[in-house]
């Protein structure tokens, strides 16, 4: 994406007397398209293979009755994404860097580890989704598809040569491909429109769909997506000192995020609607067998259309996962490494588990477990997000309001609680050792969650002073290295 407001980005500072003036932004379609881009990349995480698997499960076990859950989850994601976007724009730094600056060093490292775990879990789904698509389309072994998917990292490395605007265009094409493919498959089903609308607006959860509901919520909200969004808008280099430009940027980015997530909602809805056709049929369908089921009922075209849509979902989400991994690593860990090395490290961290799973469990469906993992990891991104949003000295007039803060906090806690409840089996055999291992992990999890929740972030004045001191020290080191080379 081209620099937004290129001619005005560094046009000066805002007079302090202007801070009390209300700024009204008039919508302009031409200006809006200048801001369009980051939301598309963020929306990819809402329609990755893990989400598609959750959609299939929701349709199979709940027919259209979980569409309202999908809509509310997407709406909740919209509020979270907006906070992440505003942090990146208002502070001029991405969320990962702010965590490194505002949290104690040990806590920052632990938050980084939790972010990496979330990225690994997401990337396993994305890479396996691409591999399954290649298997459907070309009959390749799953592990071969996983290895081929690694090559997508090359596209990330080419960003600095082709530009973010071109990359955003590619993502737009991939999202368009998904929409066309999944709506064609929905057309084969020809669902009842009235029942679809009822599922959208009438809150009801069939007893058979409780687990599916949990997986659906866990699939929509991705922790690493918050870091990604703050980084994408931060990369635009929009001046925080130009208050009118800042207000205008937030205005357009909110609309752009809303439209992008609405598109993701309709794509997810199409997948739910497609597999609702087999509601309570007893048919066991996963990402791979879906192609066979569609082919048996509607012909070979339906199979390949599903495979193309799944490949678009897997490849696009793999790329955004790599981007998120790079931003998270460069923000949390102060390492001076090239983009190639950073991409290789972040890719290796996530790819190795995916290859292992592909080898040891060719037909195993890990998506529900990985979706629950995402929801459990969510607080370790949400708590820093909300704490930074509460800092009036950092966020100024864009500080989060009490109503929104309470709402997002309560809903986040509810999501974690529901997912932990769903992960507990109905019957527990206390003679098995793994039960006690899980209990220890759960206790440690909640202890760490409590520490993150009650750890006070640093004062903004102290952070600014520390950053200034570190900047001076960095300049001295660079100067010393230059003279050594001479």
HUZI-V318076 format. One record per backbone hydrogen bond with DSSP energy under -0.5 kcal/mol. NH is the residue of the N-H (numbers start at 1). CO is the residue of the C=O. E is the energy in kcal/mol with one decimal. If there is no record, write none. Layout:
<<NH | CO | E> <NH | CO | E>>
//
This chain:
<<6 | 3 | -1.0> <8 | 5 | -1.9> <9 | 5 | -1.2> <11 | 8 | -1.7> <14 | 241 | -0.6> <18 | 15 | -2.0> <19 | 16 | -1.2> <20 | 17 | -0.7> <21 | 18 | -1.5> <24 | 22 | -0.6> <26 | 24 | -0.5> <32 | 28 | -2.7> <33 | 29 | -1.8> <34 | 30 | -0.6> <34 | 31 | -0.9> <35 | 31 | -0.8> <35 | 32 | -1.2> <36 | 32 | -0.8> <38 | 35 | -0.5> <40 | 37 | -0.8> <41 | 37 | -1.5> <42 | 38 | -2.2> <43 | 39 | -2.7> <44 | 40 | -1.1> <45 | 41 | -0.5> <45 | 42 | -1.1> <46 | 43 | -1.5> <47 | 44 | -1.6> <48 | 45 | -0.5> <51 | 48 | -0.7> <52 | 48 | -2.2> <53 | 49 | -2.4> <54 | 50 | -1.9> <55 | 51 | -2.7> <56 | 52 | -2.5> <57 | 53 | -2.2> <58 | 54 | -2.2> <59 | 55 | -2.4> <60 | 56 | -2.6> <61 | 57 | -2.2> <62 | 58 | -2.0> <63 | 59 | -1.4> <65 | 62 | -2.4> <67 | 64 | -1.7> <68 | 199 | -1.5> <70 | 66 | -2.2> <71 | 67 | -2.4> <72 | 68 | -2.3> <73 | 69 | -2.4> <74 | 70 | -2.3> <75 | 71 | -2.5> <76 | 72 | -2.5> <77 | 73 | -2.2> <78 | 74 | -1.8> <79 | 75 | -1.6> <80 | 76 | -2.1> <81 | 77 | -3.0> <82 | 78 | -2.1> <83 | 79 | -1.7> <84 | 80 | -2.1> <85 | 81 | -2.7> <86 | 82 | -2.6> <87 | 83 | -2.1> <88 | 84 | -1.9> <89 | 85 | -2.0> <90 | 86 | -3.1> <91 | 87 | -2.0> <92 | 88 | -1.0> <93 | 87 | -0.5> <98 | 94 | -2.0> <99 | 95 | -2.2> <100 | 96 | -1.7> <101 | 97 | -2.2> <102 | 98 | -3.0> <103 | 99 | -2.0> <108 | 104 | -2.7> <109 | 105 | -2.2> <110 | 106 | -2.0> <111 | 107 | -2.5> <112 | 108 | -2.0> <113 | 109 | -2.3> <114 | 110 | -2.3> <115 | 111 | -2.1> <116 | 112 | -2.5> <117 | 113 | -2.2> <118 | 114 | -2.0> <119 | 115 | -2.2> <120 | 116 | -2.8> <121 | 117 | -2.5> <122 | 118 | -2.2> <123 | 119 | -2.9> <124 | 120 | -2.2> <125 | 121 | -1.3> <126 | 122 | -2.1> <127 | 123 | -3.1> <128 | 124 | -2.3> <129 | 125 | -2.2> <130 | 126 | -2.1> <131 | 127 | -2.4> <132 | 128 | -2.6> <133 | 129 | -2.0> <134 | 130 | -2.3> <135 | 131 | -1.9> <136 | 132 | -2.3> <137 | 133 | -2.6> <138 | 134 | -2.6> <139 | 135 | -1.6> <140 | 134 | -0.9> <145 | 141 | -2.0> <146 | 142 | -2.0> <147 | 143 | -1.9> <148 | 144 | -2.4> <149 | 145 | -1.9> <150 | 146 | -0.9> <150 | 147 | -0.6> <151 | 148 | -1.3> <152 | 149 | -2.0> <153 | 150 | -2.0> <154 | 151 | -1.6> <155 | 152 | -1.0> <156 | 152 | -1.0> <157 | 153 | -1.9> <158 | 154 | -1.0> <158 | 155 | -0.5> <159 | 156 | -1.4> <161 | 158 | -1.2> <162 | 158 | -2.4> <163 | 159 | -3.2> <167 | 163 | -1.5> <168 | 164 | -2.7> <169 | 165 | -1.7> <170 | 166 | -1.9> <171 | 167 | -2.2> <172 | 168 | -2.2> <173 | 169 | -2.1> <174 | 170 | -2.3> <175 | 171 | -2.7> <176 | 172 | -2.2> <177 | 173 | -2.4> <178 | 174 | -2.3> <179 | 175 | -2.6> <180 | 176 | -2.4> <181 | 177 | -2.6> <182 | 178 | -2.8> <183 | 179 | -1.9> <184 | 180 | -1.8> <185 | 181 | -2.1> <186 | 182 | -1.7> <187 | 183 | -1.8> <188 | 184 | -1.5> <189 | 185 | -1.1> <190 | 186 | -1.8> <193 | 191 | -0.6> <196 | 192 | -1.9> <197 | 193 | -2.3> <198 | 194 | -2.0> <199 | 195 | -2.2> <200 | 196 | -1.4> <201 | 197 | -1.9> <202 | 198 | -2.4> <203 | 201 | -0.7> <204 | 65 | -0.6> <204 | 202 | -0.5> <209 | 206 | -2.1> <210 | 207 | -0.8> <213 | 209 | -2.4> <214 | 210 | -1.7> <215 | 211 | -2.3> <216 | 212 | -2.3> <217 | 213 | -2.2> <218 | 214 | -2.5> <219 | 215 | -1.7> <220 | 216 | -1.4> <221 | 217 | -1.5> <222 | 220 | -0.7> <225 | 222 | -0.9> <226 | 222 | -0.6> <226 | 223 | -1.3> <227 | 223 | -0.9> <228 | 224 | -2.2> <229 | 225 | -2.4> <230 | 226 | -1.8> <231 | 227 | -1.6> <232 | 228 | -2.5> <233 | 229 | -1.9> <234 | 230 | -1.3> <235 | 231 | -2.0> <236 | 233 | -1.1> <237 | 234 | -1.6> <243 | 241 | -1.3> <246 | 242 | -2.4> <247 | 243 | -2.6> <248 | 244 | -2.3> <249 | 245 | -2.6> <250 | 246 | -2.4> <251 | 247 | -2.3> <252 | 248 | -2.4> <253 | 249 | -2.7> <254 | 250 | -2.1> <255 | 251 | -1.6> <256 | 252 | -2.7> <257 | 253 | -2.5> <258 | 254 | -2.4> <259 | 255 | -2.6> <260 | 256 | -2.2> <261 | 257 | -2.6> <262 | 258 | -1.9> <263 | 259 | -2.1> <264 | 260 | -1.9> <265 | 261 | -2.1> <266 | 262 | -2.1> <267 | 263 | -2.0> <268 | 264 | -2.5> <269 | 265 | -2.6> <270 | 266 | -2.0> <271 | 267 | -1.6> <272 | 268 | -2.5> <273 | 269 | -3.0> <274 | 270 | -1.9> <275 | 271 | -2.1> <276 | 272 | -1.2> <277 | 274 | -1.0> <278 | 275 | -1.3> <279 | 276 | -1.9> <280 | 60 | -1.7> <281 | 278 | -1.9> <285 | 283 | -0.8> <290 | 286 | -1.9> <291 | 288 | -1.0> <292 | 288 | -0.6> <293 | 289 | -2.4> <294 | 290 | -2.6> <295 | 291 | -2.2> <296 | 292 | -2.5> <297 | 293 | -1.5> <298 | 294 | -2.9> <299 | 295 | -2.0> <302 | 299 | -0.6> <303 | 299 | -1.0> <304 | 300 | -2.2> <305 | 301 | -2.4> <306 | 302 | -2.0> <307 | 303 | -2.2> <308 | 304 | -2.5> <309 | 305 | -2.2> <310 | 306 | -2.5> <311 | 307 | -2.2> <312 | 308 | -2.3> <313 | 309 | -2.1> <314 | 310 | -2.6> <315 | 311 | -2.8> <316 | 312 | -2.0> <317 | 313 | -2.0> <318 | 314 | -1.9> <319 | 315 | -1.8> <320 | 316 | -2.1> <321 | 317 | -2.2> <322 | 318 | -1.9> <323 | 319 | -2.2> <324 | 320 | -2.8> <325 | 321 | -2.3> <326 | 322 | -2.2> <327 | 323 | -2.4> <328 | 324 | -2.7> <329 | 325 | -2.3> <330 | 326 | -2.6> <331 | 327 | -1.9> <332 | 328 | -2.6> <333 | 329 | -2.3> <334 | 332 | -0.6> <335 | 333 | -1.9> <337 | 335 | -1.3> <342 | 338 | -2.5> <343 | 339 | -2.6> <344 | 340 | -2.4> <345 | 341 | -2.5> <346 | 342 | -2.5> <347 | 343 | -2.2> <348 | 344 | -2.5> <349 | 345 | -2.2> <350 | 346 | -1.2> <351 | 347 | -2.9> <352 | 348 | -1.8> <353 | 349 | -0.5> <354 | 350 | -1.0> <355 | 351 | -2.4> <356 | 352 | -2.2> <357 | 353 | -2.4> <358 | 354 | -2.2> <359 | 355 | -1.9> <360 | 356 | -2.6> <361 | 357 | -2.2> <364 | 361 | -0.6> <366 | 364 | -0.8> <370 | 366 | -2.3> <371 | 367 | -2.6> <372 | 368 | -1.9> <373 | 369 | -2.0> <374 | 370 | -1.8> <375 | 371 | -1.7> <376 | 372 | -2.3> <377 | 373 | -2.0> <378 | 374 | -1.0> <380 | 377 | -1.3> <381 | 378 | -1.9> <382 | 378 | -2.5> <383 | 379 | -2.9> <385 | 381 | -1.7> <386 | 382 | -2.8> <387 | 383 | -2.5> <388 | 384 | -2.5> <389 | 385 | -1.9> <390 | 386 | -1.4> <391 | 387 | -0.7> <391 | 388 | -0.8> <392 | 390 | -1.0> <395 | 391 | -3.0> <396 | 392 | -2.4> <398 | 395 | -2.1> <399 | 396 | -1.5> <400 | 389 | -2.1> <405 | 401 | -2.5> <406 | 402 | -2.5> <407 | 403 | -2.5> <408 | 404 | -2.7> <409 | 405 | -2.1> <410 | 406 | -2.6> <411 | 407 | -2.4> <412 | 408 | -2.1> <413 | 409 | -2.2> <414 | 410 | -2.2> <415 | 411 | -2.2> <416 | 412 | -2.1> <417 | 413 | -2.5> <418 | 414 | -2.7> <419 | 415 | -2.1> <420 | 416 | -2.3> <421 | 417 | -2.3> <422 | 418 | -2.4> <423 | 419 | -1.4> <424 | 420 | -0.7> <424 | 421 | -0.9> <425 | 423 | -0.5> <430 | 428 | -0.9> <432 | 429 | -1.9> <435 | 432 | -0.9> <436 | 432 | -0.6> <436 | 433 | -0.8> <437 | 433 | -1.5> <438 | 434 | -2.3> <439 | 435 | -2.0> <440 | 436 | -2.2> <441 | 437 | -2.3> <442 | 438 | -2.6> <443 | 439 | -2.4> <444 | 440 | -2.5> <445 | 441 | -2.5> <446 | 442 | -2.3> <447 | 443 | -2.1> <448 | 444 | -2.6> <449 | 445 | -2.6> <450 | 446 | -2.1> <451 | 447 | -2.2> <452 | 448 | -2.7> <453 | 449 | -2.2> <454 | 450 | -2.3> <455 | 451 | -1.3> <458 | 102 | -2.5> <463 | 459 | -2.1> <464 | 460 | -2.6> <465 | 461 | -2.0> <466 | 462 | -2.4> <467 | 463 | -2.7> <468 | 464 | -2.2> <469 | 465 | -2.2> <470 | 466 | -2.5> <471 | 467 | -2.2> <472 | 468 | -2.1> <473 | 469 | -2.2> <474 | 470 | -2.3> <475 | 471 | -2.0> <476 | 472 | -2.0> <477 | 473 | -2.3> <478 | 474 | -2.4> <479 | 475 | -2.1> <480 | 476 | -2.4> <481 | 477 | -2.5> <482 | 478 | -2.0> <483 | 479 | -2.1> <484 | 480 | -2.1> <485 | 481 | -2.0> <486 | 482 | -1.8>>
//
